[in-house]
């Protein structure tokens, strides 16, 4: 099994947008994203800082994405 890459919040949001999520609002440093099918998540945006692995997996769970699907889009962006 390969290691999960370190990812910044900016790159995470960009990847989620490619998967169909849209930023619906920003409150402070938190970006709220929504998919047309109702899936939603919150991504803390701290420029230049990496998202922790636990938080990343929580966001993927909120988005109902598996690791492979996410990594496919992430690597192709």
mmCIF file of the N, C-alpha and C atoms, coordinates in Angstrom:
data_MODEL
# 
_entry.id   MODEL 
# 
loop_
_atom_site.group_PDB 
_atom_site.id 
_atom_site.type_symbol 
_atom_site.label_atom_id 
_atom_site.label_alt_id 
_atom_site.label_comp_id 
_atom_site.label_asym_id 
_atom_site.label_entity_id 
_atom_site.label_seq_id 
_atom_site.pdbx_PDB_ins_code 
_atom_site.Cartn_x 
_atom_site.Cartn_y 
_atom_site.Cartn_z 
_atom_site.occupancy 
_atom_site.B_iso_or_equiv 
_atom_site.pdbx_formal_charge 
_atom_site.auth_seq_id 
_atom_site.auth_comp_id 
_atom_site.auth_asym_id 
_atom_site.auth_atom_id 
_atom_site.pdbx_PDB_model_num 
ATOM 1   N N  . UNK A 1 1  ? 0.847   -1.183 0.000   1.00 0.00 ? 1  UNK A N  1 
ATOM 2   C CA . UNK A 1 1  ? 0.000   0.000  0.000   1.00 0.00 ? 1  UNK A CA 1 
ATOM 3   C C  . UNK A 1 1  ? 0.889   1.242  0.000   1.00 0.00 ? 1  UNK A C  1 
ATOM 4   N N  . UNK A 1 2  ? 0.591   2.179  -0.877  1.00 0.00 ? 2  UNK A N  1 
ATOM 5   C CA . UNK A 1 2  ? 1.391   3.388  -0.963  1.00 0.00 ? 2  UNK A CA 1 
ATOM 6   C C  . UNK A 1 2  ? 0.952   4.396  0.089   1.00 0.00 ? 2  UNK A C  1 
ATOM 7   N N  . UNK A 1 3  ? 1.887   5.268  0.461   1.00 0.00 ? 3  UNK A N  1 
ATOM 8   C CA . UNK A 1 3  ? 1.580   6.313  1.422   1.00 0.00 ? 3  UNK A CA 1 
ATOM 9   C C  . UNK A 1 3  ? 0.702   7.379  0.782   1.00 0.00 ? 3  UNK A C  1 
ATOM 10  N N  . UNK A 1 4  ? -0.138  7.968  1.591   1.00 0.00 ? 4  UNK A N  1 
ATOM 11  C CA . UNK A 1 4  ? -0.976  9.063  1.129   1.00 0.00 ? 4  UNK A CA 1 
ATOM 12  C C  . UNK A 1 4  ? -0.110  10.310 1.048   1.00 0.00 ? 4  UNK A C  1 
ATOM 13  N N  . UNK A 1 5  ? -0.235  11.127 0.002   1.00 0.00 ? 5  UNK A N  1 
ATOM 14  C CA . UNK A 1 5  ? 0.607   12.321 -0.121  1.00 0.00 ? 5  UNK A CA 1 
ATOM 15  C C  . UNK A 1 5  ? 0.196   13.412 0.860   1.00 0.00 ? 5  UNK A C  1 
ATOM 16  N N  . UNK A 1 6  ? 1.143   14.255 1.227   1.00 0.00 ? 6  UNK A N  1 
ATOM 17  C CA . UNK A 1 6  ? 0.821   15.446 2.006   1.00 0.00 ? 6  UNK A CA 1 
ATOM 18  C C  . UNK A 1 6  ? 0.098   16.387 1.067   1.00 0.00 ? 6  UNK A C  1 
ATOM 19  N N  . UNK A 1 7  ? -0.986  16.982 1.516   1.00 0.00 ? 7  UNK A N  1 
ATOM 20  C CA . UNK A 1 7  ? -1.782  17.831 0.648   1.00 0.00 ? 7  UNK A CA 1 
ATOM 21  C C  . UNK A 1 7  ? -2.173  19.108 1.378   1.00 0.00 ? 7  UNK A C  1 
ATOM 22  N N  . UNK A 1 8  ? -2.092  20.221 0.666   1.00 0.00 ? 8  UNK A N  1 
ATOM 23  C CA . UNK A 1 8  ? -2.502  21.495 1.249   1.00 0.00 ? 8  UNK A CA 1 
ATOM 24  C C  . UNK A 1 8  ? -4.008  21.656 1.054   1.00 0.00 ? 8  UNK A C  1 
ATOM 25  N N  . UNK A 1 9  ? -4.588  22.554 1.824   1.00 0.00 ? 9  UNK A N  1 
ATOM 26  C CA . UNK A 1 9  ? -6.026  22.780 1.701   1.00 0.00 ? 9  UNK A CA 1 
ATOM 27  C C  . UNK A 1 9  ? -6.377  23.338 0.328   1.00 0.00 ? 9  UNK A C  1 
ATOM 28  N N  . UNK A 1 10 ? -5.493  24.140 -0.245  1.00 0.00 ? 10 UNK A N  1 
ATOM 29  C CA . UNK A 1 10 ? -5.735  24.706 -1.572  1.00 0.00 ? 10 UNK A CA 1 
ATOM 30  C C  . UNK A 1 10 ? -5.833  23.598 -2.625  1.00 0.00 ? 10 UNK A C  1 
ATOM 31  N N  . UNK A 1 11 ? -4.912  22.640 -2.575  1.00 0.00 ? 11 UNK A N  1 
ATOM 32  C CA . UNK A 1 11 ? -4.915  21.521 -3.530  1.00 0.00 ? 11 UNK A CA 1 
ATOM 33  C C  . UNK A 1 11 ? -6.114  20.601 -3.268  1.00 0.00 ? 11 UNK A C  1 
ATOM 34  N N  . UNK A 1 12 ? -6.478  20.413 -2.004  1.00 0.00 ? 12 UNK A N  1 
ATOM 35  C CA . UNK A 1 12 ? -7.634  19.580 -1.657  1.00 0.00 ? 12 UNK A CA 1 
ATOM 36  C C  . UNK A 1 12 ? -8.916  20.183 -2.221  1.00 0.00 ? 12 UNK A C  1 
ATOM 37  N N  . UNK A 1 13 ? -9.098  21.479 -2.050  1.00 0.00 ? 13 UNK A N  1 
ATOM 38  C CA . UNK A 1 13 ? -10.296 22.149 -2.564  1.00 0.00 ? 13 UNK A CA 1 
ATOM 39  C C  . UNK A 1 13 ? -10.332 22.061 -4.085  1.00 0.00 ? 13 UNK A C  1 
ATOM 40  N N  . UNK A 1 14 ? -9.201  22.264 -4.734  1.00 0.00 ? 14 UNK A N  1 
ATOM 41  C CA . UNK A 1 14 ? -9.133  22.178 -6.193  1.00 0.00 ? 14 UNK A CA 1 
ATOM 42  C C  . UNK A 1 14 ? -9.534  20.770 -6.674  1.00 0.00 ? 14 UNK A C  1 
ATOM 43  N N  . UNK A 1 15 ? -9.057  19.752 -5.989  1.00 0.00 ? 15 UNK A N  1 
ATOM 44  C CA . UNK A 1 15 ? -9.393  18.377 -6.353  1.00 0.00 ? 15 UNK A CA 1 
ATOM 45  C C  . UNK A 1 15 ? -10.871 18.096 -6.129  1.00 0.00 ? 15 UNK A C  1 
ATOM 46  N N  . UNK A 1 16 ? -11.426 18.565 -5.009  1.00 0.00 ? 16 UNK A N  1 
ATOM 47  C CA . UNK A 1 16 ? -12.847 18.365 -4.736  1.00 0.00 ? 16 UNK A CA 1 
ATOM 48  C C  . UNK A 1 16 ? -13.710 19.083 -5.772  1.00 0.00 ? 16 UNK A C  1 
ATOM 49  N N  . UNK A 1 17 ? -13.265 20.252 -6.227  1.00 0.00 ? 17 UNK A N  1 
ATOM 50  C CA . UNK A 1 17 ? -14.007 20.968 -7.263  1.00 0.00 ? 17 UNK A CA 1 
ATOM 51  C C  . UNK A 1 17 ? -14.017 20.173 -8.568  1.00 0.00 ? 17 UNK A C  1 
ATOM 52  N N  . UNK A 1 18 ? -12.928 19.490 -8.874  1.00 0.00 ? 18 UNK A N  1 
ATOM 53  C CA . UNK A 1 18 ? -12.882 18.644 -10.071 1.00 0.00 ? 18 UNK A CA 1 
ATOM 54  C C  . UNK A 1 18 ? -13.829 17.454 -9.941  1.00 0.00 ? 18 UNK A C  1 
ATOM 55  N N  . UNK A 1 19 ? -14.135 17.066 -8.712  1.00 0.00 ? 19 UNK A N  1 
ATOM 56  C CA . UNK A 1 19 ? -15.070 15.969 -8.458  1.00 0.00 ? 19 UNK A CA 1 
ATOM 57  C C  . UNK A 1 19 ? -16.516 16.453 -8.379  1.00 0.00 ? 19 UNK A C  1 
ATOM 58  N N  . UNK A 1 20 ? -16.753 17.742 -8.617  1.00 0.00 ? 20 UNK A N  1 
ATOM 59  C CA . UNK A 1 20 ? -18.116 18.261 -8.670  1.00 0.00 ? 20 UNK A CA 1 
ATOM 60  C C  . UNK A 1 20 ? -18.558 19.067 -7.468  1.00 0.00 ? 20 UNK A C  1 
ATOM 61  N N  . UNK A 1 21 ? -17.686 19.300 -6.505  1.00 0.00 ? 21 UNK A N  1 
ATOM 62  C CA . UNK A 1 21 ? -18.044 20.091 -5.329  1.00 0.00 ? 21 UNK A CA 1 
ATOM 63  C C  . UNK A 1 21 ? -17.873 21.578 -5.643  1.00 0.00 ? 21 UNK A C  1 
ATOM 64  N N  . UNK A 1 22 ? -18.697 22.400 -4.990  1.00 0.00 ? 22 UNK A N  1 
ATOM 65  C CA . UNK A 1 22 ? -18.669 23.843 -5.201  1.00 0.00 ? 22 UNK A CA 1 
ATOM 66  C C  . UNK A 1 22 ? -18.581 24.516 -3.835  1.00 0.00 ? 22 UNK A C  1 
ATOM 67  N N  . UNK A 1 23 ? -17.762 25.560 -3.752  1.00 0.00 ? 23 UNK A N  1 
ATOM 68  C CA . UNK A 1 23 ? -17.695 26.333 -2.507  1.00 0.00 ? 23 UNK A CA 1 
ATOM 69  C C  . UNK A 1 23 ? -18.983 27.130 -2.398  1.00 0.00 ? 23 UNK A C  1 
ATOM 70  N N  . UNK A 1 24 ? -19.734 26.889 -1.315  1.00 0.00 ? 24 UNK A N  1 
ATOM 71  C CA . UNK A 1 24 ? -20.994 27.601 -1.150  1.00 0.00 ? 24 UNK A CA 1 
ATOM 72  C C  . UNK A 1 24 ? -20.858 28.791 -0.206  1.00 0.00 ? 24 UNK A C  1 
ATOM 73  N N  . UNK A 1 25 ? -19.878 28.722 0.690   1.00 0.00 ? 25 UNK A N  1 
ATOM 74  C CA . UNK A 1 25 ? -19.630 29.879 1.546   1.00 0.00 ? 25 UNK A CA 1 
ATOM 75  C C  . UNK A 1 25 ? -18.278 29.726 2.220   1.00 0.00 ? 25 UNK A C  1 
ATOM 76  N N  . UNK A 1 26 ? -17.779 30.846 2.694   1.00 0.00 ? 26 UNK A N  1 
ATOM 77  C CA . UNK A 1 26 ? -16.527 30.877 3.444   1.00 0.00 ? 26 UNK A CA 1 
ATOM 78  C C  . UNK A 1 26 ? -16.815 31.637 4.728   1.00 0.00 ? 26 UNK A C  1 
ATOM 79  N N  . UNK A 1 27 ? -16.486 31.003 5.841   1.00 0.00 ? 27 UNK A N  1 
ATOM 80  C CA . UNK A 1 27 ? -16.675 31.656 7.132   1.00 0.00 ? 27 UNK A CA 1 
ATOM 81  C C  . UNK A 1 27 ? -15.347 31.572 7.880   1.00 0.00 ? 27 UNK A C  1 
ATOM 82  N N  . UNK A 1 28 ? -14.693 32.696 8.006   1.00 0.00 ? 28 UNK A N  1 
ATOM 83  C CA . UNK A 1 28 ? -13.371 32.706 8.616   1.00 0.00 ? 28 UNK A CA 1 
ATOM 84  C C  . UNK A 1 28 ? -12.403 31.969 7.728   1.00 0.00 ? 28 UNK A C  1 
ATOM 85  N N  . UNK A 1 29 ? -11.768 30.942 8.268   1.00 0.00 ? 29 UNK A N  1 
ATOM 86  C CA . UNK A 1 29 ? -10.808 30.167 7.485   1.00 0.00 ? 29 UNK A CA 1 
ATOM 87  C C  . UNK A 1 29 ? -11.395 28.842 7.025   1.00 0.00 ? 29 UNK A C  1 
ATOM 88  N N  . UNK A 1 30 ? -12.719 28.701 7.080   1.00 0.00 ? 30 UNK A N  1 
ATOM 89  C CA . UNK A 1 30 ? -13.359 27.446 6.702   1.00 0.00 ? 30 UNK A CA 1 
ATOM 90  C C  . UNK A 1 30 ? -14.153 27.605 5.406   1.00 0.00 ? 30 UNK A C  1 
ATOM 91  N N  . UNK A 1 31 ? -13.874 26.711 4.461   1.00 0.00 ? 31 UNK A N  1 
ATOM 92  C CA . UNK A 1 31 ? -14.588 26.696 3.187   1.00 0.00 ? 31 UNK A CA 1 
ATOM 93  C C  . UNK A 1 31 ? -15.621 25.570 3.231   1.00 0.00 ? 31 UNK A C  1 
ATOM 94  N N  . UNK A 1 32 ? -16.868 25.901 2.974   1.00 0.00 ? 32 UNK A N  1 
ATOM 95  C CA . UNK A 1 32 ? -17.953 24.931 2.962   1.00 0.00 ? 32 UNK A CA 1 
ATOM 96  C C  . UNK A 1 32 ? -18.212 24.533 1.515   1.00 0.00 ? 32 UNK A C  1 
ATOM 97  N N  . UNK A 1 33 ? -18.108 23.227 1.231   1.00 0.00 ? 33 UNK A N  1 
ATOM 98  C CA . UNK A 1 33 ? -18.292 22.726 -0.120  1.00 0.00 ? 33 UNK A CA 1 
ATOM 99  C C  . UNK A 1 33 ? -19.520 21.826 -0.186  1.00 0.00 ? 33 UNK A C  1 
ATOM 100 N N  . UNK A 1 34 ? -20.229 21.904 -1.305  1.00 0.00 ? 34 UNK A N  1 
ATOM 101 C CA . UNK A 1 34 ? -21.450 21.131 -1.502  1.00 0.00 ? 34 UNK A CA 1 
ATOM 102 C C  . UNK A 1 34 ? -21.428 20.527 -2.892  1.00 0.00 ? 34 UNK A C  1 
ATOM 103 N N  . UNK A 1 35 ? -21.904 19.292 -2.998  1.00 0.00 ? 35 UNK A N  1 
ATOM 104 C CA . UNK A 1 35 ? -22.039 18.603 -4.279  1.00 0.00 ? 35 UNK A CA 1 
ATOM 105 C C  . UNK A 1 35 ? -23.508 18.654 -4.673  1.00 0.00 ? 35 UNK A C  1 
ATOM 106 N N  . UNK A 1 36 ? -23.785 18.571 -5.961  1.00 0.00 ? 36 UNK A N  1 
ATOM 107 C CA . UNK A 1 36 ? -25.171 18.664 -6.423  1.00 0.00 ? 36 UNK A CA 1 
ATOM 108 C C  . UNK A 1 36 ? -26.052 17.534 -5.892  1.00 0.00 ? 36 UNK A C  1 
ATOM 109 N N  . UNK A 1 37 ? -25.436 16.404 -5.474  1.00 0.00 ? 37 UNK A N  1 
ATOM 110 C CA . UNK A 1 37 ? -26.229 15.296 -4.939  1.00 0.00 ? 37 UNK A CA 1 
ATOM 111 C C  . UNK A 1 37 ? -26.426 15.378 -3.423  1.00 0.00 ? 37 UNK A C  1 
ATOM 112 N N  . UNK A 1 38 ? -25.958 16.465 -2.802  1.00 0.00 ? 38 UNK A N  1 
ATOM 113 C CA . UNK A 1 38 ? -26.202 16.678 -1.380  1.00 0.00 ? 38 UNK A CA 1 
ATOM 114 C C  . UNK A 1 38 ? -25.018 16.420 -0.463  1.00 0.00 ? 38 UNK A C  1 
ATOM 115 N N  . UNK A 1 39 ? -23.960 15.802 -0.971  1.00 0.00 ? 39 UNK A N  1 
ATOM 116 C CA . UNK A 1 39 ? -22.782 15.586 -0.126  1.00 0.00 ? 39 UNK A CA 1 
ATOM 117 C C  . UNK A 1 39 ? -22.159 16.931 0.208   1.00 0.00 ? 39 UNK A C  1 
ATOM 118 N N  . UNK A 1 40 ? -21.653 17.055 1.435   1.00 0.00 ? 40 UNK A N  1 
ATOM 119 C CA . UNK A 1 40 ? -21.081 18.327 1.874   1.00 0.00 ? 40 UNK A CA 1 
ATOM 120 C C  . UNK A 1 40 ? -19.912 18.081 2.814   1.00 0.00 ? 40 UNK A C  1 
ATOM 121 N N  . UNK A 1 41 ? -19.017 19.050 2.875   1.00 0.00 ? 41 UNK A N  1 
ATOM 122 C CA . UNK A 1 41 ? -17.897 18.972 3.798   1.00 0.00 ? 41 UNK A CA 1 
ATOM 123 C C  . UNK A 1 41 ? -17.373 20.377 4.078   1.00 0.00 ? 41 UNK A C  1 
ATOM 124 N N  . UNK A 1 42 ? -16.499 20.465 5.073   1.00 0.00 ? 42 UNK A N  1 
ATOM 125 C CA . UNK A 1 42 ? -15.854 21.717 5.443   1.00 0.00 ? 42 UNK A CA 1 
ATOM 126 C C  . UNK A 1 42 ? -14.353 21.490 5.385   1.00 0.00 ? 42 UNK A C  1 
ATOM 127 N N  . UNK A 1 43 ? -13.646 22.422 4.727   1.00 0.00 ? 43 UNK A N  1 
ATOM 128 C CA . UNK A 1 43 ? -12.187 22.319 4.633   1.00 0.00 ? 43 UNK A CA 1 
ATOM 129 C C  . UNK A 1 43 ? -11.592 23.567 5.273   1.00 0.00 ? 43 UNK A C  1 
ATOM 130 N N  . UNK A 1 44 ? -10.765 23.394 6.321   1.00 0.00 ? 44 UNK A N  1 
ATOM 131 C CA . UNK A 1 44 ? -10.082 24.556 6.901   1.00 0.00 ? 44 UNK A CA 1 
ATOM 132 C C  . UNK A 1 44 ? -9.012  25.034 5.928   1.00 0.00 ? 44 UNK A C  1 
ATOM 133 N N  . UNK A 1 45 ? -8.967  26.332 5.670   1.00 0.00 ? 45 UNK A N  1 
ATOM 134 C CA . UNK A 1 45 ? -8.036  26.878 4.690   1.00 0.00 ? 45 UNK A CA 1 
ATOM 135 C C  . UNK A 1 45 ? -6.960  27.697 5.391   1.00 0.00 ? 45 UNK A C  1 
ATOM 136 N N  . UNK A 1 46 ? -5.781  27.106 5.500   1.00 0.00 ? 46 UNK A N  1 
ATOM 137 C CA . UNK A 1 46 ? -4.627  27.797 6.059   1.00 0.00 ? 46 UNK A CA 1 
ATOM 138 C C  . UNK A 1 46 ? -3.524  27.687 5.019   1.00 0.00 ? 46 UNK A C  1 
ATOM 139 N N  . UNK A 1 47 ? -3.305  28.747 4.278   1.00 0.00 ? 47 UNK A N  1 
ATOM 140 C CA . UNK A 1 47 ? -2.405  28.739 3.132   1.00 0.00 ? 47 UNK A CA 1 
ATOM 141 C C  . UNK A 1 47 ? -1.023  28.214 3.502   1.00 0.00 ? 47 UNK A C  1 
ATOM 142 N N  . UNK A 1 48 ? -0.573  27.232 2.722   1.00 0.00 ? 48 UNK A N  1 
ATOM 143 C CA . UNK A 1 48 ? 0.763   26.678 2.902   1.00 0.00 ? 48 UNK A CA 1 
ATOM 144 C C  . UNK A 1 48 ? 0.861   25.550 3.908   1.00 0.00 ? 48 UNK A C  1 
ATOM 145 N N  . UNK A 1 49 ? -0.160  25.343 4.714   1.00 0.00 ? 49 UNK A N  1 
ATOM 146 C CA . UNK A 1 49 ? -0.132  24.260 5.691   1.00 0.00 ? 49 UNK A CA 1 
ATOM 147 C C  . UNK A 1 49 ? -0.775  23.014 5.112   1.00 0.00 ? 49 UNK A C  1 
ATOM 148 N N  . UNK A 1 50 ? -0.246  21.857 5.495   1.00 0.00 ? 50 UNK A N  1 
ATOM 149 C CA . UNK A 1 50 ? -0.800  20.585 5.043   1.00 0.00 ? 50 UNK A CA 1 
ATOM 150 C C  . UNK A 1 50 ? -1.993  20.175 5.904   1.00 0.00 ? 50 UNK A C  1 
ATOM 151 N N  . UNK A 1 51 ? -2.922  19.475 5.275   1.00 0.00 ? 51 UNK A N  1 
ATOM 152 C CA . UNK A 1 51 ? -4.067  18.910 5.991   1.00 0.00 ? 51 UNK A CA 1 
ATOM 153 C C  . UNK A 1 51 ? -3.585  17.640 6.688   1.00 0.00 ? 51 UNK A C  1 
ATOM 154 N N  . UNK A 1 52 ? -3.918  17.465 7.939   1.00 0.00 ? 52 UNK A N  1 
ATOM 155 C CA . UNK A 1 52 ? -3.550  16.253 8.671   1.00 0.00 ? 52 UNK A CA 1 
ATOM 156 C C  . UNK A 1 52 ? -4.238  15.033 8.072   1.00 0.00 ? 52 UNK A C  1 
ATOM 157 N N  . UNK A 1 53 ? -3.616  13.887 8.193   1.00 0.00 ? 53 UNK A N  1 
ATOM 158 C CA . UNK A 1 53 ? -4.138  12.665 7.582   1.00 0.00 ? 53 UNK A CA 1 
ATOM 159 C C  . UNK A 1 53 ? -5.507  12.281 8.156   1.00 0.00 ? 53 UNK A C  1 
ATOM 160 N N  . UNK A 1 54 ? -5.697  12.471 9.454   1.00 0.00 ? 54 UNK A N  1 
ATOM 161 C CA . UNK A 1 54 ? -6.986  12.157 10.080  1.00 0.00 ? 54 UNK A CA 1 
ATOM 162 C C  . UNK A 1 54 ? -8.097  13.054 9.550   1.00 0.00 ? 54 UNK A C  1 
ATOM 163 N N  . UNK A 1 55 ? -7.809  14.343 9.434   1.00 0.00 ? 55 UNK A N  1 
ATOM 164 C CA . UNK A 1 55 ? -8.787  15.291 8.901   1.00 0.00 ? 55 UNK A CA 1 
ATOM 165 C C  . UNK A 1 55 ? -9.068  14.997 7.433   1.00 0.00 ? 55 UNK A C  1 
ATOM 166 N N  . UNK A 1 56 ? -8.044  14.648 6.678   1.00 0.00 ? 56 UNK A N  1 
ATOM 167 C CA . UNK A 1 56 ? -8.229  14.316 5.263   1.00 0.00 ? 56 UNK A CA 1 
ATOM 168 C C  . UNK A 1 56 ? -9.167  13.123 5.103   1.00 0.00 ? 56 UNK A C  1 
ATOM 169 N N  . UNK A 1 57 ? -8.969  12.081 5.908   1.00 0.00 ? 57 UNK A N  1 
ATOM 170 C CA . UNK A 1 57 ? -9.841  10.909 5.832   1.00 0.00 ? 57 UNK A CA 1 
ATOM 171 C C  . UNK A 1 57 ? -11.267 11.252 6.271   1.00 0.00 ? 57 UNK A C  1 
ATOM 172 N N  . UNK A 1 58 ? -11.425 12.153 7.237   1.00 0.00 ? 58 UNK A N  1 
ATOM 173 C CA . UNK A 1 58 ? -12.755 12.603 7.664   1.00 0.00 ? 58 UNK A CA 1 
ATOM 174 C C  . UNK A 1 58 ? -13.452 13.348 6.534   1.00 0.00 ? 58 UNK A C  1 
ATOM 175 N N  . UNK A 1 59 ? -12.717 14.201 5.823   1.00 0.00 ? 59 UNK A N  1 
ATOM 176 C CA . UNK A 1 59 ? -13.286 14.940 4.697   1.00 0.00 ? 59 UNK A CA 1 
ATOM 177 C C  . UNK A 1 59 ? -13.696 13.975 3.594   1.00 0.00 ? 59 UNK A C  1 
ATOM 178 N N  . UNK A 1 60 ? -12.855 12.977 3.306   1.00 0.00 ? 60 UNK A N  1 
ATOM 179 C CA . UNK A 1 60 ? -13.189 11.982 2.286   1.00 0.00 ? 60 UNK A CA 1 
ATOM 180 C C  . UNK A 1 60 ? -14.433 11.194 2.689   1.00 0.00 ? 60 UNK A C  1 
ATOM 181 N N  . UNK A 1 61 ? -14.544 10.893 3.984   1.00 0.00 ? 61 UNK A N  1 
ATOM 182 C CA . UNK A 1 61 ? -15.724 10.171 4.479   1.00 0.00 ? 61 UNK A CA 1 
ATOM 183 C C  . UNK A 1 61 ? -16.976 11.035 4.324   1.00 0.00 ? 61 UNK A C  1 
ATOM 184 N N  . UNK A 1 62 ? -16.878 12.326 4.664   1.00 0.00 ? 62 UNK A N  1 
ATOM 185 C CA . UNK A 1 62 ? -18.001 13.250 4.500   1.00 0.00 ? 62 UNK A CA 1 
ATOM 186 C C  . UNK A 1 62 ? -18.446 13.312 3.038   1.00 0.00 ? 62 UNK A C  1 
ATOM 187 N N  . UNK A 1 63 ? -17.464 13.260 2.130   1.00 0.00 ? 63 UNK A N  1 
ATOM 188 C CA . UNK A 1 63 ? -17.736 13.359 0.690   1.00 0.00 ? 63 UNK A CA 1 
ATOM 189 C C  . UNK A 1 63 ? -18.121 12.017 0.078   1.00 0.00 ? 63 UNK A C  1 
ATOM 190 N N  . UNK A 1 64 ? -18.067 10.969 0.895   1.00 0.00 ? 64 UNK A N  1 
ATOM 191 C CA . UNK A 1 64 ? -18.362 9.602  0.425   1.00 0.00 ? 64 UNK A CA 1 
ATOM 192 C C  . UNK A 1 64 ? -17.474 9.223  -0.756  1.00 0.00 ? 64 UNK A C  1 
ATOM 193 N N  . UNK A 1 65 ? -16.178 9.536  -0.614  1.00 0.00 ? 65 UNK A N  1 
ATOM 194 C CA . UNK A 1 65 ? -15.177 9.192  -1.619  1.00 0.00 ? 65 UNK A CA 1 
ATOM 195 C C  . UNK A 1 65 ? -14.255 8.134  -1.056  1.00 0.00 ? 65 UNK A C  1 
ATOM 196 N N  . UNK A 1 66 ? -13.840 7.186  -1.903  1.00 0.00 ? 66 UNK A N  1 
ATOM 197 C CA . UNK A 1 66 ? -12.828 6.249  -1.441  1.00 0.00 ? 66 UNK A CA 1 
ATOM 198 C C  . UNK A 1 66 ? -11.442 6.799  -1.794  1.00 0.00 ? 66 UNK A C  1 
ATOM 199 N N  . UNK A 1 67 ? -10.420 6.232  -1.186  1.00 0.00 ? 67 UNK A N  1 
ATOM 200 C CA . UNK A 1 67 ? -9.053  6.734  -1.362  1.00 0.00 ? 67 UNK A CA 1 
ATOM 201 C C  . UNK A 1 67 ? -8.622  6.697  -2.821  1.00 0.00 ? 67 UNK A C  1 
ATOM 202 N N  . UNK A 1 68 ? -8.958  5.603  -3.506  1.00 0.00 ? 68 UNK A N  1 
ATOM 203 C CA . UNK A 1 68 ? -8.512  5.423  -4.886  1.00 0.00 ? 68 UNK A CA 1 
ATOM 204 C C  . UNK A 1 68 ? -9.142  6.463  -5.810  1.00 0.00 ? 68 UNK A C  1 
ATOM 205 N N  . UNK A 1 69 ? -10.437 6.708  -5.628  1.00 0.00 ? 69 UNK A N  1 
ATOM 206 C CA . UNK A 1 69 ? -11.134 7.703  -6.451  1.00 0.00 ? 69 UNK A CA 1 
ATOM 207 C C  . UNK A 1 69 ? -10.525 9.088  -6.255  1.00 0.00 ? 69 UNK A C  1 
ATOM 208 N N  . UNK A 1 70 ? -10.252 9.432  -4.993  1.00 0.00 ? 70 UNK A N  1 
ATOM 209 C CA . UNK A 1 70 ? -9.659  10.731 -4.695  1.00 0.00 ? 70 UNK A CA 1 
ATOM 210 C C  . UNK A 1 70 ? -8.259  10.838 -5.276  1.00 0.00 ? 70 UNK A C  1 
ATOM 211 N N  . UNK A 1 71 ? -7.429  9.810  -5.052  1.00 0.00 ? 71 UNK A N  1 
ATOM 212 C CA . UNK A 1 71 ? -6.055  9.854  -5.543  1.00 0.00 ? 71 UNK A CA 1 
ATOM 213 C C  . UNK A 1 71 ? -5.994  9.917  -7.063  1.00 0.00 ? 71 UNK A C  1 
ATOM 214 N N  . UNK A 1 72 ? -6.927  9.262  -7.739  1.00 0.00 ? 72 UNK A N  1 
ATOM 215 C CA . UNK A 1 72 ? -6.995  9.320  -9.198  1.00 0.00 ? 72 UNK A CA 1 
ATOM 216 C C  . UNK A 1 72 ? -7.153  10.757 -9.670  1.00 0.00 ? 72 UNK A C  1 
ATOM 217 N N  . UNK A 1 73 ? -8.111  11.478 -9.096  1.00 0.00 ? 73 UNK A N  1 
ATOM 218 C CA . UNK A 1 73 ? -8.348  12.883 -9.473  1.00 0.00 ? 73 UNK A CA 1 
ATOM 219 C C  . UNK A 1 73 ? -7.195  13.768 -9.030  1.00 0.00 ? 73 UNK A C  1 
ATOM 220 N N  . UNK A 1 74 ? -6.643  13.476 -7.839  1.00 0.00 ? 74 UNK A N  1 
ATOM 221 C CA . UNK A 1 74 ? -5.557  14.286 -7.291  1.00 0.00 ? 74 UNK A CA 1 
ATOM 222 C C  . UNK A 1 74 ? -4.325  14.208 -8.188  1.00 0.00 ? 74 UNK A C  1 
ATOM 223 N N  . UNK A 1 75 ? -3.979  13.017 -8.634  1.00 0.00 ? 75 UNK A N  1 
ATOM 224 C CA . UNK A 1 75 ? -2.787  12.833 -9.467  1.00 0.00 ? 75 UNK A CA 1 
ATOM 225 C C  . UNK A 1 75 ? -2.976  13.388 -10.860 1.00 0.00 ? 75 UNK A C  1 
ATOM 226 N N  . UNK A 1 76 ? -4.224  13.440 -11.339 1.00 0.00 ? 76 UNK A N  1 
ATOM 227 C CA . UNK A 1 76 ? -4.497  13.944 -12.687 1.00 0.00 ? 76 UNK A CA 1 
ATOM 228 C C  . UNK A 1 76 ? -4.724  15.439 -12.724 1.00 0.00 ? 76 UNK A C  1 
ATOM 229 N N  . UNK A 1 77 ? -4.543  16.107 -11.592 1.00 0.00 ? 77 UNK A N  1 
ATOM 230 C CA . UNK A 1 77 ? -4.771  17.568 -11.589 1.00 0.00 ? 77 UNK A CA 1 
ATOM 231 C C  . UNK A 1 77 ? -3.478  18.338 -11.655 1.00 0.00 ? 77 UNK A C  1 
# 
